[in-house]
Amino acid sequence: NGKNVDIASYQVKVGDVITVKENKRDSKYFVALKETERTINVPKWLEFDSSKLTGKVVALPAREDIDLTIAEHLIIELYSK
């Protein structure tokens, strides 16, 4: 959204646009990302434009959108101690 963020735990909202800084676009990682556009699997709650190196949060992910095997009860048990 035009703001610099350097907080790893920053929480995005629906409609937020994330872009790569202009001076970082020529790094090897982002050049390779532009070239491999069709092999990227983007979750349905995100949009990605590899030509502009921008992403947009379309919706917040629901539990069924996350395809990792997570035992939530173990997380709750750990933090309840």
Order of alpha helices (4+ residues) and beta strands (2+ residues): beta-alpha-beta-beta-alpha
